[in-house]
């Protein structure tokens, strides 16, 4: 008997003003009343594929094995773009083929991908503007009842991916990184993880970070390492380096946004490089 799934998660840009997310839950409940539906976020910025990809990447692995992750952030709804089901060792993902699964593809080994074309699993009437209700929700519900992903459609070997920005190391050793996400607290999340810092072989007290007009000389262990309203760098729960303000909003204090740059270097490398302001750029 096929393995049944007990949890479906939702990531959408539907917001809370309208009933779109609730209607999707209703469709799921009619097909499988026993499944648990958990909202990861319905407040993704409208049509922001990268934000949805980041939120998915930061959250999916904290759910039980067998969870179905459903992502509906789809600027191309109603077009000829594919709907995908991606199966990894532990999870199933349902999402449009628009790059929202890019982090998953980069992280998970040998995923199996199917194009969702089996209309027997859709609602009888398909709207051109609400595939979340008419396709994604019923397909997720049927998967949660034990329908195999192999029954969804043919295998797909290549899907659309978005650019995942990577830090750039200059010949002199200076690392130019980028803010890739701003959370609801105004924390500026960068594309620097702990492995990158380890590879730089930076000793305590020998690090300098230049972000906006701020120069930071260490990566803090907690917010309590600095005074209130002071800027700090810290590894957040996502595993990426964040620029934050203790009891404050770094986005507002530093006037920075997604896509803006920051610089990391060992002290002596920065001393022999060009003026630090040469590296401080904003998009």
C-alpha positions in Angstrom: 0.0 0.0 0.0 1.4 3.5 -0.9 2.9 5.5 1.9 0.6 8.2 3.2 1.6 11.7 4.0 0.3 13.5 7.0 1.4 17.1 6.4 1.1 19.6 3.6 2.8 23.0 3.9 1.8 26.2 2.1 4.0 29.0 0.8 2.1 31.5 -1.3 1.9 35.2 -2.1 -1.8 35.3 -1.5 -1.6 37.4 1.6 -4.3 37.4 4.3 -6.7 39.9 2.9 -8.5 37.5 0.5 -9.6 34.0 0.9 -7.3 32.3 -1.6 -5.2 30.4 0.8 -8.2 29.3 2.8 -10.0 28.0 -0.3 -6.9 25.9 -1.1 -7.2 24.4 2.4 -10.8 23.7 1.8 -10.1 21.8 -1.4 -7.4 19.8 0.4 -9.8 19.0 3.3 -12.6 17.8 1.0 -10.2 15.2 -0.6 -8.3 14.3 2.6 -9.9 15.5 5.8 -7.3 13.9 8.0 -4.2 15.7 6.5 -2.6 18.6 8.5 -2.1 21.8 6.5 0.6 24.1 7.9 1.2 27.7 6.7 4.9 28.5 6.3 4.0 31.8 4.8 1.2 33.4 2.8 2.9 36.8 2.8 5.5 36.3 0.2 5.8 39.6 -1.8 3.6 39.4 -4.9 5.3 37.3 -7.6 8.7 37.3 -5.7 10.1 34.0 -6.8 13.4 34.4 -5.1 11.8 35.2 -1.7 9.6 32.1 -2.0 12.7 30.0 -2.9 14.6 31.4 0.1 11.7 30.8 2.6 11.3 27.3 1.3 15.0 26.5 1.6 15.0 27.9 5.2 12.1 25.9 6.4 11.5 22.6 4.5 14.0 20.4 6.4 12.4 21.1 9.8 9.3 19.2 8.9 8.8 15.4 9.4 9.9 13.0 6.7 7.1 12.6 4.1 5.9 16.2 4.3 4.5 17.7 1.0 5.7 21.2 0.5 3.3 23.2 -1.7 4.6 26.5 -3.2 2.2 28.7 -5.2 4.1 31.9 -6.2 3.4 31.8 -9.9 3.6 35.0 -12.1 3.0 32.7 -15.1 -0.3 31.2 -14.0 -2.5 30.4 -17.0 0.4 30.2 -19.4 2.1 27.1 -20.8 4.6 26.9 -17.9 4.9 23.5 -16.3 3.8 22.5 -12.8 6.4 20.2 -11.2 6.5 17.6 -8.5 10.0 17.1 -7.1 10.7 14.1 -4.9 13.8 13.9 -2.7 14.7 11.2 -0.1 12.5 12.8 2.5 10.1 15.2 0.9 7.8 16.0 -2.0 7.6 19.5 -3.5 4.8 20.8 -5.7 5.7 24.1 -7.4 5.6 26.0 -10.7 8.5 25.6 -13.0 9.8 29.1 -12.5 12.9 28.7 -10.5 11.3 28.5 -7.0 12.9 25.1 -6.5 16.4 26.3 -7.3 17.8 26.0 -3.7 16.3 22.5 -3.4 17.9 21.4 -6.7 21.3 22.8 -5.5 21.1 21.1 -2.1 19.3 17.7 -2.6 21.0 14.7 -4.2 19.4 13.1 -7.3 15.9 14.3 -7.0 13.2 12.8 -9.2 11.1 15.3 -11.1 7.7 14.9 -12.8 5.6 17.3 -14.8 2.1 17.4 -13.3 -0.3 16.6 -16.2 -2.7 13.9 -14.9 -6.0 15.8 -15.1 -7.8 13.0 -13.2 -6.2 14.6 -10.1 -7.3 18.1 -10.9 -10.7 19.8 -10.1 -13.2 19.3 -12.9 -13.0 23.0 -14.0 -9.7 24.8 -14.3 -9.5 28.5 -13.9 -6.8 30.4 -15.9 -6.0 32.5 -12.8 -6.2 30.1 -9.8 -4.2 27.0 -10.4 -3.5 26.9 -6.7 -7.1 25.9 -6.0 -7.8 23.8 -9.1 -4.5 21.9 -9.6 -1.9 22.4 -6.8 -4.3 21.8 -3.9 -6.1 18.7 -5.2 -2.8 17.1 -6.4 -1.2 17.7 -3.0 -4.3 16.2 -1.3 -4.2 13.1 -3.5 -0.5 12.7 -2.8 -1.2 12.9 0.9 -3.6 10.0 0.5 -0.9 7.8 -1.0 -1.1 8.5 -4.7 2.5 8.0 -6.1 4.3 10.9 -7.7 4.9 8.6 -10.6 1.2 8.9 -11.5 1.4 12.7 -11.9 3.1 12.7 -15.3 6.3 12.0 -17.2 9.8 12.5 -15.9 11.5 15.8 -16.4 15.3 16.1 -16.6 15.8 19.9 -16.7 13.8 22.7 -15.0 14.1 26.4 -14.8 16.4 27.8 -12.2 17.1 31.3 -10.9 20.5 32.8 -10.2 21.7 32.1 -6.7 24.2 34.8 -6.0 27.6 33.7 -4.7 30.2 35.7 -2.8 33.1 36.8 -5.0 36.7 36.5 -3.8 39.2 39.1 -5.3 42.8 38.1 -6.0 43.8 40.1 -2.9 41.5 37.9 -0.7 38.7 40.4 -0.1 35.3 38.9 -0.3 32.4 40.8 -1.8 29.1 39.4 -0.7 25.4 40.3 -1.2 22.2 40.8 0.8 19.8 38.2 -0.5 16.9 38.6 1.8 15.4 41.1 4.3 13.2 39.5 7.0 10.3 41.0 8.8 12.5 42.3 11.6 14.7 44.2 9.1 17.6 41.8 9.4 19.8 41.8 6.3 20.6 38.2 5.4 23.6 37.7 3.2 24.9 34.8 1.0 27.7 34.0 3.4 27.5 30.7 5.3 29.9 29.3 7.9 31.8 27.2 5.4 32.8 30.3 3.6 34.2 31.9 6.8 36.1 28.7 7.6 37.7 28.7 4.2 38.9 32.3 4.8 40.7 31.0 7.9 40.0 34.1 9.8 41.2 34.2 13.4 39.2 35.9 16.2 39.8 39.6 16.1 41.3 39.6 12.6 38.0 40.1 10.7 36.6 43.2 9.3 33.1 43.6 7.7 32.1 46.7 5.8 28.4 47.1 5.2 27.0 50.5 4.2 28.7 53.1 6.4 29.4 50.5 9.2 32.7 48.7 9.9 32.3 45.6 12.1 35.3 43.8 13.6 33.8 40.5 14.5 30.9 38.1 14.1 28.9 38.1 17.3 27.6 35.1 19.1 24.4 36.8 20.3 22.6 40.1 20.2 23.8 40.7 23.8 27.3 41.1 22.5 26.6 44.7 21.6 24.7 47.6 23.1 21.1 48.4 22.2 20.8 50.1 18.8 24.3 48.9 17.7 24.9 47.1 14.5 26.2 43.5 14.6 26.9 40.6 12.3 25.6 37.2 13.5 24.8 33.8 12.0 21.0 33.6 12.1 18.8 30.6 12.2 18.9 30.1 8.4 22.7 29.4 8.6 23.6 32.6 6.8 25.4 35.7 8.1 23.0 38.4 9.0 23.5 42.1 9.6 21.3 43.2 12.4 20.7 45.9 15.0 20.2 45.0 18.6 16.6 46.1 19.4 16.4 47.8 16.0 15.8 47.4 12.3 19.0 47.1 10.2 17.3 47.8 6.9 16.1 51.2 8.2 19.2 52.1 10.2 21.6 51.3 7.3 19.2 52.2 4.5 20.1 49.0 2.7 18.1 46.4 0.7 18.2 43.1 -1.1 21.0 43.2 -3.7 23.2 45.6 -1.9 26.8 44.6 -1.3 29.1 44.1 1.7 32.8 43.3 2.1 34.6 40.8 4.4 38.3 40.4 4.7 41.1 39.6 7.1 42.5 42.8 8.5 45.8 42.7 6.7 44.2 41.9 3.4 41.9 45.0 3.6 44.9 47.1 4.6 46.8 46.3 1.4 43.7 46.5 -0.8 42.4 49.7 -2.4 40.3 52.1 -0.2 37.4 50.2 1.4 34.9 52.6 -0.2 36.0 51.1 -3.5 34.2 47.9 -2.5 31.0 49.4 -0.9 28.5 49.4 -3.7 24.7 49.4 -3.8 22.4 48.3 -6.5 
